[in-house]
Amino acid sequence: MRPPARAFASEIRAIPPEVRARMEGVSWHGDDPRCPRWDELAYLQLDHVSFEGTGRGELVVAAPVAPRAVALFRRLWELGFPIRQLRLVDDYAASDEASMAADNSSAFNFRLVAGTDLLSQHALGRAIDINPVENPWRKPDRIVPEAGKAFADRGDLRPGMFVRPGPAAALFDEHGWEWGGDWRHAFDDHHIVWSRAF
């Protein structure tokens, strides 16, 4: 991994009207009182290293998480860690499966944990998924997304993968993020969550 020559750039804003229009009734459901209000969320535009060079992407997160997310992505940029793309899950009709299959990195999505009636940390804007193909959700009998099967062997280290020990996992620890790759009920290698108090 090689860091880019130019400095990292980012922006944190309230959710702009045009972004609200993309999200309303898709990833954001204002008719549900559990859904964060607009002023509880923040819109981020972030530089990132891509697999082809550099790019600029977008995320929506809980407003208190925004500076913490920017700090983490700045360090990933400085590491030269590649991220396939950063697009709102609304570009995939808020389908977690479609977003993962496209190797898209995303954050806020007012949804339940798959197969349960519990709100996901994504529904609160506290969780971010990064490179879900290179870092799939894994159990012995199942890997999601399907393309993630090519990355099931975590000893075969390739660009965009999170492993422990490794520099990206060390950044999660340093910046206070909980990493799903440390879980034991299932390895959620693409998932990070801010589980501390704000």
ABEGO torsion letter per residue (X at the ends): XBBBABBBBBBBBBBBAAAAAAABGBABBAABAABBBAAABBBBBBBBBBAAEBBBBBBBBBAAAAAAAAAAAAAAAAAGBBBABBBBAAAAGGBAAAAAAAGBBBBBBBBBBBGBABBBAAAAGABBBBGAAABBBBBAABBOBAAAAAAABAABBBBGBBBOBBAAAAAAAAAGBBBAAABAABBBAABBBBABBX
